[in-house]
Amino acid sequence: MPPKRKATSSLPTEAPALKKTAFDALQPSVKPEVKSEPDTKIKTEAPEYEDPDREKQEEEYGVIQREFYPAEMSNERCARYNANEIPRPIELLTQAVQKTAFARKKIEIGDAVVHWFKRDLRTKDNRALHLASEKAKSKGVPLICLFIVSPQDYQAHLTAAVRVDFELRTLQVLKEDLAKKDIPLYTETVEIRKNVPSRIIELCQNWGAKHVFCAIEYEVDELRRDAGLTTSCLEKGIDFHAVHDDVVVPPGDLTTGQGKQYSVYTPWFKAWVKHLHANPTMLDEFAAPDQNPVSAREKYADLFKAEIPSAPENKKLSDEERERFKALWPPGEHEALDRLNKFLEKKSNNYKDARNIPAANSTGVISVHLSTGTLAARTAIRSARNINTSNKLDAGNEGIKTWISEVAWRDFYKHVLAHWPYVCMSKPFKYEYTKVRWEYNDEQFKRWCEGRTGFPIVDAAIRQMHSMAYMHNRCRMIVASFLAKDLLLDWRMGERYFMEHLIDGDFASNNGGWGFAASTGVDPQPYFRVFNPLLQSEKFDEQGEYIRKWLPELKNIKGKAIHDPYGRGAAKEAEKAGYPRPMVDHKVCRDRCLARYKEGLGKNTA
């Protein structure tokens, strides 16, 4: 099970000391600070749990990290967000930008302009970097690039160690690319996350910079931080400028006829396509930064000499893991563009028919580049459009059209995150599902994590993740459904485990995917639709190629028995190979799942 943690003394109440488990190795090595809700007059009520032990279990199993976050939000408070009675963090940022616009506009350009890299680790088609370069060029001053390594942010966001390693390797590539244009990239570790804003201001003052550019991130903490920096920077005579660049269409630009945010993908996608057709320049490429003045080399020599730091102690890989993932996942935007172009040239035509077959190697596998920003979603969509038989995003080649619609899901989930911020606070989009009684079974969760459930397609997917830090999308749905509905384990345990082990972990997409599987999110499968792992296996891995690759102990199982060795006459072979029997009966689990959901939702019939 995930690490069990004790609340800090600064919290209203302290959680009881809990017995440590094998998962305690994931504990942060730095002392975190507790994040509180913004000061409001709103009364926060306890969630209406039917199980009085729920809150204790959520904290014990790491569903809510009380080192960083308050206890679970009440349903009443979620409803107030939905009723627009509480300002959303993205609205607070917008208000801060608008209120300070006049004063910031009067700030003269200083000795340098700063671009703060976040999840936009590229030089090409980077809006914030382009704006920073243009600002610097307008007065002939140097552009300085900055990246902050924050161990506490990595832990608070459950960032996988393999992802941190990929980012640091990418920063080395980025530093070399920028140096060719005499642009320094300075990377520094800030141990305490709440000190990041003040350190950015301090660095700007040291460099004589009066303008900072960055891309907006849509998680709650990051939106609040940027809103605060907009104001605090101005107090120091610095213009902090955060822009939309992590999405193709910014959150808030698309609304229903009633002026509301879409919560169903299909109508949202139609609006997204329509908006881009009406505003085609939104897909235009932003030029890479210009060459810095030659004097920057001498003036900022110490920044050019500064090395990329190593991974924080709480996110280090073993030597074997580091070499394995280095070979599997080359870093940087050059690799990202190469991978994108190869997919579009060689695989995109067949994408619609082959995308759900995990053994087919038919997808782009660019998700890590989208999530780290070595590839802009805008670049991906534009590139696909440019090779399509139609200039329309929803027409032309079926494979390309389907792929564009899949990439668009990333925008959709970030729009959801911005409009319904409580999904970023361990609360399901359908907050009424809080009353569903989840199981918290150590042994079952352990077997799921180890890929020893006795269901080959599930176990193969988990083993792929352990080996590659990646899992095919169809398999993510199968594995998530199995945990949430067959085992009835709290889906947030699986959501966390994915984030801590996937190289392409993206909070919005990961949360959206788990919400779909558990029927608690936006546009989910109905709660009464429960994936049958055997049928999924037969449909999407018909010949068992994927299973045999990732479960070598079953490589000699013949025919359809590969999908269910113990139920199809291969019990002796499976047992001899050490493969476990199925840990549960799917039919029994399905009936239990439906009964539990009906109970939690107060439904008498399906």
N, C-alpha and C positions, 0 to 999 in steps of 0.2 A: 504494500500500500504506500501511497505518497508519504512524505515526511510529516511526522506529527510535531506540531510546534506549540510553544507556549507564548501566550500574549505578553507584551511588555508591560512594565509597571505604569506606563503613561496611559494605558487604556482604562476605561471606566471599570471594567472587571477583568480579573485574570483567569485564564483558562487553567484547569488543573494540570499538573505535571503528567506527561503521558509517556508510556513505555516506548523506547526507541525500536525501530525496525530496520530491515536491510535498506530501506529507501532513505534512511537518514543521511546517506552520503550526499544527498541533493541539498542539504542545508546550506544557506548562504554563509560565506566566511567573513562577512562584514556585518556590523550592527546596523540594521535597517531603521528607517524612521517611519512612524505611523502616519498614514494619510487620513485626513479627516474630511468629512463633507463640508462644503462651504457654509459659512455662518448664515443661517436663515432662521426665521421664526417658525418653520414648519416642524411639527411634532413628528418624530420618527417612532412609529409603533413597531412592536415586535411582530415578525411574520406570523400569520395565522396557521401555525403548524398543528396537525392532528397528532403528530409524534413529538412529545416534549423533549426528546433527546436529539432532535434533528440538528439544532444549531451546534450542539457539542460534537456530533458526528461530522458535520461539515468542516469544522475546524480541525478535528482529529485527523481526518483523511486529506487535509490539505486543499479542500475545495475552496476555502476562503483563507488567504494568507493574512492572518491578523497582525503579522509584523508590519504590514504595509497598509492594510485596508480595514475599515470598520466592519462591524457585523453586517449580516445580510440586510439589504434594504427591505422595507415593508412593502406589501402590495399596494397600500394606500399611497405611498410616495411614488411608486411607479405610475399609478393612475394619475397623479398630479403632473408628472412629466408629460403624460399623454394628453392631458387637458390643457397643456401650455401654462400651467400655474407656476412651474419652476423653470427658470431659464436654463437651457441646455448649454454645456460648455462651449459648443461651437458658436452659440449666440453671444456668449460672454466675450469670446475672441473677436467676433464681428463688431460688437459694441466698443471694445477697447480700440480697435483699429479706426472706427469711425470717429470716436471722441478725440483721438489724438492726431487725426489726419492733418489738420491745419498746422499744428505746432511742428509735427515731424517734417512737413513739407518745407519748412523754413530752415531746416538744418543744412548747413553747408557741408560739402564733401571734405573729409579730413585727409590724413596722410595716407590712408589705405581704405579699402572696402573689404569686408569679410563675408565669405559664404560659409555657412555652418552646414556641413553635410550631416544628414540623418539617414533615412532610407532612400537615398538618391545617389548611390555611389557610382556615378558616371559623369563623363564630360559632355557626351553627345545628348541632344534633346533634353536638356535639364533646364527647366524654366528659371528656377531661382538662381542657379549658377550663371545663366545667361544674363539675367537682370543685374546681378552683381558685377559681372564683367563689363557690361555696358556703362554702369554707373562709374566704375573705376576709370574706364577709357575716356569718359566725358571730361575728366580733369587730368588725365595722364598720370594717375596714381596707381600703385600696385594693388593687385587682388591677392588676398590671403585666404586660404581655405583651412577650415578647422573641423576636426571630428573629436567628440568627447566619448571616451569609453567609461561607461557607468556600471560597475558591478551590481549595484543595488537595482538599477533599472533592468538589467538582465535577469535578475532573480525575480523581481516583482512581475515581470512580463513572462516569466517561465521560459526564457530564451534557451534553446538547446545549446549545449557546448559546441556541437558541430557547426551550428549556425554562427556562433561567435568566432570560431576558427575561420570559417568562410569569409566573414566580414573583415577580419584582420588581414587575411591573405589578399582580399580584394583591395584593401586600403594600400597595400604595398604596390599593387599594379597601378592604382589611381595616383599615388604619389609620384611614381616614375613618369606617368603620362603627363601630369601637370608640370613636373620639373622640366620637361622638354619645352614648355612655354614660359619657363622662368617663374612659375607660380608655385609657391610653397604650400605644402599640406602639413599642418601641425596637428598631431594627435596626442591627446593627453588623457590620463586616467584620473577621474574625480571619484573618490571612494564613496562620498555621501551624496545621494541623488539630489537632495534639496539644495546642495551647494553649486549645482551646475549653472543655474542662471547667474549667480553672482560671479562665478569664475569667468563666464563668457563676457560679462561687462568689464571685469578686471583686465582680461586679455585685450579687449578692444581699446581700453584706455592706454594700455602699454604700447599698443601699436599705433595709436593716434587715429583709430578708425571711428568714423561717425555713422556708418551705415552697415547693418547686418542683414543678410538675406538668408532665407531658409524655406524649405517646403513644409507644409502643414501635415502633421500626423493627426489621425482622427480618434485616437483613444482619449479617454477622459483626462488622465494625468497630463498628457502632452498638450491638449487644447488649453487646459488651465494654466500650464506653465507658459505657453506662448502668449496667452492673454496678459499674464503678469509681466512677462518680459517686454511687451509692447509699452506698458506704462513705466516700469522701472528703468528701462533703457532711456526713455524720453527724459526722465528726471536727471539722467547723467549726460544729456545732450546727444543721445544716440538714437538714430532711427532704426527700429527693429521692424523688419518687413517680412512677414510670413505669407507665402502664396500657395495656392492650390496647384499641386503637381503630381501627387501620388495617385490621382484618378484622371480619367479622360474628361468626365463631366463632373464639376464640383457638386457636393451635396447641397441640396436646396434648390438647384436649378430645375429639377423635374418634380412636378406636382400633378395630382389628379385634377379632374374638373372641379372638385370641391376645394382645391387648394391644399390637399393633404399629401403627406409623403406616401409613396407606394410601399406596400408590404408584400405584394405578390410579384414575382419576377416577370412573368410574361407581359403584363401591361406596362411594367416599368421598362422592360427592354424595348418595347415598341416606342415608348416616349424617348428613350435614350437614343435610339436610331433616328427618330424624327428630329430630335434636337441637333444631332451632329449633321444630318443632311441640311438642316436650315442654317447651321453655323459651321461650314466645312473648314474654316481656318482653325478651328479648335484642334484639328489633327495635323496642323503645320508643324514642322520641325523647328526647334530652337537651336540656334547656332552654338557651337562649342565656344568656350572662352577665348578671347584674343591673347596674343603674346603680351606678357608683362614687360614693363620697362626694364632694360638690362640692369639698371641700378638695383633692382629688387634682389638680385643674387648677393650683392655685397651688403645691402641694408638689412636683409633678413637671413643672413648666412646661418645663424643658429637654428632657424626654423627648417632650412633645407637639410641641415645635419641631423636634426632630431629623428630618432628611429620610431617605427611603429611599435607600440608596447606589446608585450606578450599577453596572453589571455589571463583574466583575473583568476585567482585561485579557485573560486567557486564555479568556474566554467572551463577547466582545463581538460584536454583529452589525453589519453595515454599515447605513448609513442607509436604503438601499432595503429591506433585509431587515426592519429594525425596523418600517417603515411597512406592509409587506406582511403580516407576521405579526400586527401590531396589528389590522389590518382582518379577518383571517381568524379570529383567536382572541381575542375579548374576554375580559378576565380576571374573576375573582371568583366568589363563591358565588351571586350573583344570576343571573348568566349561566348557571351550572351548573344551578341549579334550573329556570330557564326552558327550557333545552335538554332537560332530563330530562322535564319536563311536556309539552312539545310532542311529544316522541317517544312518550310513553305515550298521549297523546290521538290522535295522527294516524298513527303508524306501527307501533305494537306489534302490532296485530291481524295484520298481514301479515309480521311479522318472520321467522317460521319458514321461509316459502317464499322470501322475498326477500333474506335476510341474506347470502347468498353471491354476490350479483350486484353487482359493484363499481360499475356504472353506475346502479344503482337508487336510490341515496341513501336506503337503507331502514334504516340503523342509527342509533343514538342519537348517536354521535360524542361520547361523554362521557368517553372514556378519559383525556384530559388532566386532567379534573376529578377523576376517581378517583385518579389517580397523584399529583396535587399536593394532594389532600385538600380541594379546594374543594367537593367532594361526598363525603359518607360513603357507603361501599358499603351500610351499614345503611339509609340514607335511600333509596337506589335500590331495594333489595329491598322495603322496606316500602311505598314508593309504588306499585310494581308490584303487590304483593299487594292493596293497597287498591282498585285499579280492576279487579282480576281478577273473574271470575265465581265464584271459589272462594277461601276463606281459606287453602287449602292451597297450598304453594309448588310442588308438583309436579302440580297439577291445574288444571282450568279452561281458559281460553283458551289455545290452542296457541302462539300467538305470544308471549304474556306468559310462559307456562311455559318456553318455550325461551329467552327473554331472561334470565330469572332464572338458568337453568342456565349461561348464558354468563358472567354477572357472577360466578357462584360460582367459576369457574375462577381468578379472581384470589385468592380465599381459598385454594384448593387449592395454588397455586404458592407462596404464602407459608408454608403449612404444610410444604411440601417443603423450602423454604429453611431453615426453623428446625430441622427434624429431620435434614437432610443438609447441614450447613453447608459441606461441601467444594465444593458446586456454586457457592458464592460465591467460590471460590478457583481459578477457571479449570479446574476439574475436572468432567468429565461425571458425571451421576448414575450412569450405567453405566460405572464407571471402567475396566472391562476394555476399553472401546472406545478407551482411550488407545493401544492397539497398532495401530489402524487408521492406515495411512500416508497422511496428507493431502498434497496438493500445496501448494506455495507459489510461485505463478506471478504475477509482477508484472503482466504484460500482461493476463492474464485477469481478475485482480482489478480492475484499472483499468477495463476495459471493463464489468464488472459494476457497479462504482460509478457509472459515467457513464451507465448505461442504454443501452449500445451493444453488446448481446450478439447482436443479430440475431434474437432471439426477442421478437416484439412485446409479448406480455403481460408478460414480465419487464421489458422496457425501459419500458413504460408505467407500471408500478408504481414503479420507481425514479425516474422523472421526476416522478410525483405526490409522492413523498417530498421530492424536492428543491424542489418548488414550494410544497407545503403543510406540510412537516414532519410529514406524516401519510401512512399507507398503509392501504388497506382490508385487513381481516384475511385474507380469502381470498388476496389478492395477497401478503401477507406469507409465507404458507405456500408459495406457488408460487415466489417469489423465493428463499426460504431453501432449498427443496429443490433448486433449480437450482444454487445455489452449492455446497451440500454434496455433492450426488450427481452432477450432470452435470459440474461442474468439479472436484469432489473437493477443493475448497479447504477449509482448516481452518475449520469452522463458526464458531469463536470470532472469526474475522476479520469475518464477517458480523454476528455478535451485537454486536460492538463498533461496527461501522459504523451499525447501527440505533440504538443508544443515543446515538451522537454526532449523529444527524440527526433523530430523532423527538421531537416535542414531548411525546408521552405516554410516553416511555421509563420503564419500570418494570422494575427488575432481575429480579425474580422471574418476571414474566410474559414478559419478553423472553427470558430464559434458558430458561424452560419451552417457549416456542414454537420456539426454535432446537433445543432438545433433541429435540422432536417431529420436526422436519423432518430432522434428521441421524440420527434413530433412536438417540440417545445419552442421552435423558432419561427422565423418568417417563412412563409410559403413551404411548410413542411409536408412530408407525407402524413396522411391522417393517422391518428394514434392506433387505429384498428388495422392498419397495414403493417404487417411484421414480416421482414425479410426471412425467407426460409433459406438458411445457408446452403443446404444441399441443392436446392433448385438453382440458387444463384451460381453455385459452383458448376453445375452441369450446363448452365446456359452460357456462362462467360469464360469457362475454362474447360470446354467440352472434352478435349483430349488429355486434360490433366497436365499440360506442359508446365504451367506456372507452379502447380503444386509440387511436381517432381523436382523442379529447379530449387525451390526453397525448403522442401522437406526431403532431403536426400535419403532419409530412412525409409521413405515410401517409394523410392525410384523403381523398385522391382514389382510393385503392385500393378497388375494388368487390368486393362479395360476400365469399365465404369466403376470398378471397386475402388479406384483411386479417390473417388469423392466420398466414400463411406466404407472404409475397409472392414469395420466390424459388423456392418449391416449387410455386406454384399459378398460374404464368403472368403474374405482375406484376413480374418481375425488372427490366425496363427502367424502369418507373415508380419502383420503389423505389431503384434505383441512381441514377437522375437526381435523385431527391429527397435523395440523400446518406445513405440508410438502409443500414447494413452488412448483409452476408450473415451467416447464422448462424455463430457462432464455433466451434461443435462439432456433431457428429452425435449426436443424442440416443440412438439405438440403440447406437452404439459406446460412448458414455459410460455407458449403463446396464450393459452387459456388464462394462466396466472397474470400475464401482462395486461390483457384486456380487462380482467376483473379489477386489477390494481388501478388502471387508468380511470375506469368508470367510477370507482370508489372516490378517487381524488378529485374528479371533475363533477361528481354528483350526478352522473348519468345512469339511468336505469337500463338503457338499451344502447346497442352500438349505433 
